[in-house]
């Protein structure tokens, strides 16, 4: 299934209804159309390779907001049920397992095959 994208930014209530196998918490895009987070920019191609083809696991990118909104402790994605502390973070919905930051580029392939 092709990689899906939430509205930018995604409302947390909307995220609870997503039926994807993987949720990817990702920085919103700045005025140039690029993610404000350098780590997110670095893995965009990797995400397309892993989740873009039709036979890939289903995944939804959830945009957490602009940098100032993300950095506030009140950002709703920092609280349960998500408790995301950094972007990018990938959560496997069946068991809650996650990869964050540099773990993604190192372990994504094996993570989606588990």
Backbone as JSON Lines, residues from 0, in Angstrom:
{"i":0,"aa":"X","n":[0.86,-1.18,0.0],"ca":[0.0,0.0,0.0],"c":[0.9,1.24,0.0]}
{"i":1,"aa":"X","n":[0.58,2.21,-0.81],"ca":[1.42,3.41,-0.83],"c":[1.47,4.12,0.52]}
{"i":2,"aa":"X","n":[2.56,4.77,0.74],"ca":[2.74,5.57,1.95],"c":[1.69,6.66,1.97]}
{"i":3,"aa":"X","n":[0.96,6.76,3.07],"ca":[-0.1,7.76,3.21],"c":[0.39,8.92,4.06]}
{"i":4,"aa":"X","n":[-0.24,10.08,3.89],"ca":[0.13,11.28,4.63],"c":[-1.11,11.86,5.31]}
{"i":5,"aa":"X","n":[-0.95,12.27,6.55],"ca":[-2.02,12.93,7.28],"c":[-2.14,14.37,6.81]}
{"i":6,"aa":"X","n":[-3.19,15.07,7.25],"ca":[-3.18,16.52,7.08],"c":[-1.98,17.08,7.84]}
{"i":7,"aa":"X","n":[-1.56,18.27,7.49],"ca":[-0.38,18.87,8.14],"c":[-0.78,20.19,8.79]}
{"i":8,"aa":"X","n":[-0.76,20.24,10.13],"ca":[-0.48,19.18,11.1],"c":[-1.7,18.29,11.32]}
{"i":9,"aa":"X","n":[-1.46,17.1,11.82],"ca":[-2.53,16.14,12.08],"c":[-3.11,16.38,13.46]}
{"i":10,"aa":"X","n":[-4.42,16.33,13.56],"ca":[-5.07,16.4,14.86],"c":[-4.91,15.05,15.55]}
{"i":11,"aa":"X","n":[-4.57,15.03,16.83],"ca":[-4.4,13.75,17.54],"c":[-5.62,12.85,17.48]}
{"i":12,"aa":"X","n":[-6.82,13.41,17.52],"ca":[-8.02,12.58,17.44],"c":[-8.1,11.87,16.09]}
{"i":13,"aa":"X","n":[-7.64,12.53,15.05],"ca":[-7.62,11.93,13.73],"c":[-6.66,10.75,13.71]}
{"i":14,"aa":"X","n":[-5.53,10.89,14.35],"ca":[-4.5,9.85,14.36],"c":[-4.98,8.56,15.02]}
{"i":15,"aa":"X","n":[-5.89,8.67,15.97],"ca":[-6.37,7.48,16.67],"c":[-7.19,6.56,15.77]}
{"i":16,"aa":"X","n":[-7.72,7.11,14.68],"ca":[-8.57,6.32,13.78],"c":[-7.8,5.69,12.62]}
{"i":17,"aa":"X","n":[-6.51,5.93,12.53],"ca":[-5.7,5.41,11.43],"c":[-5.58,3.89,11.56]}
{"i":18,"aa":"X","n":[-5.74,3.2,10.44],"ca":[-5.68,1.73,10.44],"c":[-4.38,1.2,9.83]}
{"i":19,"aa":"X","n":[-3.35,1.99,9.78],"ca":[-2.08,1.58,9.19],"c":[-1.31,0.65,10.13]}
{"i":20,"aa":"X","n":[-0.43,-0.16,9.55],"ca":[0.42,-1.05,10.35],"c":[1.54,-0.28,11.06]}
{"i":21,"aa":"X","n":[1.93,0.86,10.49],"ca":[2.99,1.69,11.06],"c":[2.55,3.14,11.06]}
{"i":22,"aa":"X","n":[2.83,3.83,12.16],"ca":[2.62,5.27,12.26],"c":[3.99,5.93,12.29]}
{"i":23,"aa":"X","n":[4.17,6.92,11.46],"ca":[5.45,7.62,11.37],"c":[5.24,9.05,11.83]}
{"i":24,"aa":"X","n":[5.73,9.38,13.0],"ca":[5.62,10.74,13.55],"c":[6.75,11.55,12.95]}
{"i":25,"aa":"X","n":[6.37,12.63,12.28],"ca":[7.28,13.33,11.37],"c":[7.08,14.83,11.5]}
{"i":26,"aa":"X","n":[8.13,15.58,11.27],"ca":[8.01,17.04,11.35],"c":[7.14,17.56,10.21]}
{"i":27,"aa":"X","n":[6.41,18.63,10.5],"ca":[5.64,19.29,9.46],"c":[6.59,19.91,8.44]}
{"i":28,"aa":"X","n":[6.03,20.32,7.33],"ca":[6.83,20.92,6.26],"c":[6.86,22.43,6.43]}
{"i":29,"aa":"X","n":[8.02,23.01,6.16],"ca":[8.16,24.46,6.28],"c":[7.67,25.14,5.0]}
{"i":30,"aa":"X","n":[7.86,26.45,4.92],"ca":[7.36,27.21,3.77],"c":[8.0,26.78,2.45]}
{"i":31,"aa":"X","n":[9.14,26.12,2.5],"ca":[9.78,25.63,1.27],"c":[9.25,24.26,0.85]}
{"i":32,"aa":"X","n":[8.4,23.65,1.7],"ca":[7.86,22.34,1.4],"c":[8.68,21.19,1.94]}
{"i":33,"aa":"X","n":[9.75,21.49,2.65],"ca":[10.62,20.45,3.23],"c":[10.35,20.32,4.73]}
{"i":34,"aa":"X","n":[10.55,19.13,5.29],"ca":[10.42,18.99,6.75],"c":[11.41,19.91,7.46]}
{"i":35,"aa":"X","n":[10.98,20.54,8.55],"ca":[11.89,21.43,9.28],"c":[12.97,20.63,10.0]}
{"i":36,"aa":"X","n":[12.73,19.37,10.28],"ca":[13.67,18.52,11.03],"c":[14.68,17.88,10.08]}
{"i":37,"aa":"X","n":[15.98,18.1,10.31],"ca":[16.99,17.5,9.43],"c":[16.97,15.97,9.45]}
{"i":38,"aa":"X","n":[16.65,15.36,10.59],"ca":[16.59,13.9,10.64],"c":[15.43,13.37,9.79]}
{"i":39,"aa":"X","n":[14.32,14.1,9.78],"ca":[13.19,13.71,8.93],"c":[13.56,13.86,7.45]}
{"i":40,"aa":"X","n":[14.2,14.96,7.11],"ca":[14.63,15.15,5.72],"c":[15.54,14.01,5.28]}
{"i":41,"aa":"X","n":[16.41,13.58,6.17],"ca":[17.41,12.56,5.84],"c":[16.78,11.2,5.53]}
{"i":42,"aa":"X","n":[15.62,10.9,6.09],"ca":[15.03,9.56,5.88],"c":[13.85,9.55,4.92]}
{"i":43,"aa":"X","n":[13.5,10.68,4.32],"ca":[12.34,10.69,3.42],"c":[12.44,9.64,2.32]}
{"i":44,"aa":"X","n":[13.58,9.55,1.66],"ca":[13.76,8.57,0.6],"c":[13.66,7.14,1.12]}
{"i":45,"aa":"X","n":[14.22,6.91,2.28],"ca":[14.17,5.58,2.91],"c":[12.73,5.17,3.19]}
{"i":46,"aa":"X","n":[11.92,6.11,3.67],"ca":[10.51,5.81,3.94],"c":[9.77,5.47,2.66]}
{"i":47,"aa":"X","n":[10.03,6.21,1.6],"ca":[9.38,5.93,0.31],"c":[9.77,4.54,-0.19]}
{"i":48,"aa":"X","n":[11.04,4.17,-0.04],"ca":[11.49,2.84,-0.47],"c":[10.83,1.73,0.36]}
{"i":49,"aa":"X","n":[10.73,1.94,1.66],"ca":[10.21,0.91,2.56],"c":[8.69,0.78,2.51]}
{"i":50,"aa":"X","n":[7.99,1.9,2.38],"ca":[6.53,1.88,2.48],"c":[5.8,2.3,1.21]}
{"i":51,"aa":"X","n":[6.52,2.71,0.18],"ca":[5.88,3.2,-1.04],"c":[5.32,2.14,-1.97]}
{"i":52,"aa":"X","n":[6.03,1.04,-2.21],"ca":[5.53,0.03,-3.14],"c":[4.21,-0.61,-2.68]}
{"i":53,"aa":"X","n":[3.43,-1.06,-3.64],"ca":[2.11,-1.63,-3.34],"c":[2.17,-2.81,-2.37]}
{"i":54,"aa":"X","n":[3.22,-3.61,-2.44],"ca":[3.32,-4.79,-1.57],"c":[3.89,-4.48,-0.18]}
{"i":55,"aa":"X","n":[4.19,-3.24,0.08],"ca":[4.78,-2.83,1.37],"c":[3.73,-2.81,2.48]}
{"i":56,"aa":"X","n":[4.18,-2.86,3.73],"ca":[3.24,-2.69,4.84],"c":[2.61,-1.3,4.77]}
{"i":57,"aa":"X","n":[1.41,-1.18,5.31],"ca":[0.74,0.12,5.3],"c":[1.37,1.04,6.35]}
{"i":58,"aa":"X","n":[1.53,2.3,5.98],"ca":[2.13,3.28,6.88],"c":[1.51,4.65,6.65]}
{"i":59,"aa":"X","n":[1.39,5.4,7.73],"ca":[0.84,6.74,7.68],"c":[1.83,7.7,8.32]}
{"i":60,"aa":"X","n":[2.2,8.75,7.58],"ca":[3.01,9.82,8.17],"c":[2.07,10.78,8.88]}
{"i":61,"aa":"X","n":[2.33,10.99,10.16],"ca":[1.56,11.93,10.97],"c":[2.43,13.15,11.24]}
{"i":62,"aa":"X","n":[2.01,14.29,10.76],"ca":[2.77,15.52,10.93],"c":[2.48,16.12,12.3]}
{"i":63,"aa":"X","n":[3.53,16.31,13.1],"ca":[3.38,16.73,14.5],"c":[3.34,18.24,14.69]}
{"i":64,"aa":"X","n":[3.52,19.01,13.63],"ca":[3.49,20.46,13.73],"c":[4.83,21.08,13.4]}
{"i":65,"aa":"X","n":[4.82,22.4,13.34],"ca":[6.05,23.15,13.1],"c":[6.97,23.04,14.32]}
{"i":66,"aa":"X","n":[8.2,23.42,14.16],"ca":[9.21,23.27,15.21],"c":[8.75,23.85,16.55]}
{"i":67,"aa":"X","n":[8.22,25.07,16.55],"ca":[7.81,25.7,17.81],"c":[6.68,24.92,18.48]}
{"i":68,"aa":"X","n":[5.75,24.38,17.7],"ca":[4.65,23.58,18.26],"c":[5.16,22.25,18.79]}
{"i":69,"aa":"X","n":[6.1,21.64,18.07],"ca":[6.65,20.36,18.51],"c":[7.47,20.5,19.78]}
{"i":70,"aa":"X","n":[8.22,21.57,19.91],"ca":[9.14,21.73,21.04],"c":[8.42,22.02,22.36]}
{"i":71,"aa":"X","n":[7.17,22.41,22.32],"ca":[6.46,22.67,23.57],"c":[6.07,21.35,24.24]}
{"i":72,"aa":"X","n":[6.21,21.26,25.56],"ca":[5.81,20.04,26.27],"c":[4.32,19.74,26.12]}
{"i":73,"aa":"X","n":[3.54,20.74,25.74],"ca":[2.1,20.55,25.59],"c":[1.72,19.93,24.24]}
{"i":74,"aa":"X","n":[2.68,19.66,23.37],"ca":[2.35,19.04,22.1],"c":[1.63,17.72,22.38]}
{"i":75,"aa":"X","n":[0.44,17.51,21.82],"ca":[-0.36,16.33,22.16],"c":[0.3,15.0,21.81]}
{"i":76,"aa":"X","n":[1.22,14.99,20.88],"ca":[1.89,13.72,20.54],"c":[2.95,13.33,21.57]}
{"i":77,"aa":"X","n":[3.32,14.25,22.44],"ca":[4.27,13.93,23.51],"c":[3.58,13.21,24.68]}
{"i":78,"aa":"X","n":[2.27,13.25,24.71],"ca":[1.49,12.65,25.79],"c":[0.94,11.28,25.34]}
{"i":79,"aa":"X","n":[0.49,10.47,26.3],"ca":[-0.16,9.21,25.94],"c":[-1.38,9.49,25.05]}
{"i":80,"aa":"X","n":[-1.72,8.63,24.14],"ca":[-1.19,7.28,24.01],"c":[0.09,7.19,23.18]}
{"i":81,"aa":"X","n":[0.53,8.29,22.59],"ca":[1.69,8.22,21.69],"c":[3.02,8.35,22.43]}
{"i":82,"aa":"X","n":[3.14,9.29,23.33],"ca":[4.37,9.51,24.12],"c":[5.62,9.59,23.24]}
{"i":83,"aa":"X","n":[5.53,10.32,22.15],"ca":[6.65,10.48,21.22],"c":[7.58,11.56,21.77]}
{"i":84,"aa":"X","n":[8.85,11.27,21.86],"ca":[9.82,12.23,22.4],"c":[10.72,12.84,21.35]}
{"i":85,"aa":"X","n":[10.76,12.25,20.15],"ca":[11.59,12.81,19.09],"c":[10.98,12.46,17.74]}
{"i":86,"aa":"X","n":[11.29,13.29,16.77],"ca":[10.9,12.99,15.39],"c":[12.17,12.84,14.57]}
{"i":87,"aa":"X","n":[12.17,11.9,13.68],"ca":[11.12,10.96,13.35],"c":[11.06,9.8,14.34]}
{"i":88,"aa":"X","n":[9.85,9.28,14.53],"ca":[9.63,8.06,15.3],"c":[8.64,7.2,14.53]}
{"i":89,"aa":"X","n":[8.93,5.92,14.41],"ca":[8.03,4.98,13.75],"c":[7.5,4.02,14.81]}
{"i":90,"aa":"X","n":[6.17,3.88,14.88],"ca":[5.52,2.99,15.84],"c":[4.81,1.88,15.06]}
{"i":91,"aa":"X","n":[5.1,0.64,15.44],"ca":[4.38,-0.5,14.86],"c":[3.1,-0.65,15.66]}
{"i":92,"aa":"X","n":[1.95,-0.55,15.02],"ca":[0.69,-0.48,15.75],"c":[0.29,-1.79,16.42]}
{"i":93,"aa":"X","n":[0.72,-2.93,15.91],"ca":[0.27,-4.19,16.52],"c":[0.86,-4.44,17.9]}
{"i":94,"aa":"X","n":[2.05,-3.9,18.15],"ca":[2.68,-4.18,19.45],"c":[3.3,-2.96,20.12]}
{"i":95,"aa":"X","n":[3.23,-1.8,19.48],"ca":[3.77,-0.59,20.08],"c":[5.28,-0.44,19.97]}
{"i":96,"aa":"X","n":[5.96,-1.4,19.34],"ca":[7.41,-1.29,19.18],"c":[7.73,-0.05,18.36]}
{"i":97,"aa":"X","n":[8.89,0.55,18.63],"ca":[9.23,1.79,17.92],"c":[10.69,1.9,17.6]}
{"i":98,"aa":"X","n":[10.94,2.7,16.57],"ca":[12.29,3.12,16.19],"c":[12.27,4.64,16.17]}
{"i":99,"aa":"X","n":[13.37,5.25,16.58],"ca":[13.45,6.71,16.57],"c":[14.82,7.16,16.07]}
{"i":100,"aa":"X","n":[14.81,8.34,15.48],"ca":[16.04,9.02,15.06],"c":[16.94,8.12,14.21]}
{"i":101,"aa":"X","n":[18.22,8.02,14.6],"ca":[19.19,7.28,13.78],"c":[18.92,5.78,13.75]}
{"i":102,"aa":"X","n":[18.12,5.25,14.69],"ca":[17.75,3.83,14.65],"c":[17.01,3.5,13.35]}
{"i":103,"aa":"X","n":[16.29,4.47,12.83],"ca":[15.48,4.23,11.63],"c":[16.37,3.85,10.45]}
{"i":104,"aa":"X","n":[17.38,4.64,10.18],"ca":[18.24,4.33,9.04],"c":[19.02,3.04,9.25]}
{"i":105,"aa":"X","n":[19.29,2.69,10.49],"ca":[20.07,1.49,10.79],"c":[19.23,0.21,10.82]}
{"i":106,"aa":"X","n":[17.97,0.31,11.25],"ca":[17.2,-0.91,11.53],"c":[15.82,-1.0,10.87]}
{"i":107,"aa":"X","n":[15.46,-0.05,10.03],"ca":[14.1,-0.06,9.47],"c":[13.79,-1.35,8.72]}
{"i":108,"aa":"X","n":[14.7,-1.8,7.9],"ca":[14.45,-2.99,7.1],"c":[14.09,-4.19,7.98]}
{"i":109,"aa":"X","n":[14.87,-4.46,9.0],"ca":[14.58,-5.6,9.87],"c":[13.33,-5.35,10.72]}
{"i":110,"aa":"X","n":[13.1,-4.1,11.09],"ca":[11.93,-3.74,11.91],"c":[10.63,-4.07,11.19]}
{"i":111,"aa":"X","n":[10.54,-3.78,9.92],"ca":[9.28,-4.04,9.21],"c":[9.14,-5.5,8.78]}
{"i":112,"aa":"X","n":[10.19,-6.28,8.92],"ca":[10.12,-7.71,8.6],"c":[9.81,-8.56,9.84]}
{"i":113,"aa":"X","n":[9.88,-7.99,11.03],"ca":[9.63,-8.76,12.27],"c":[8.18,-9.18,12.37]}
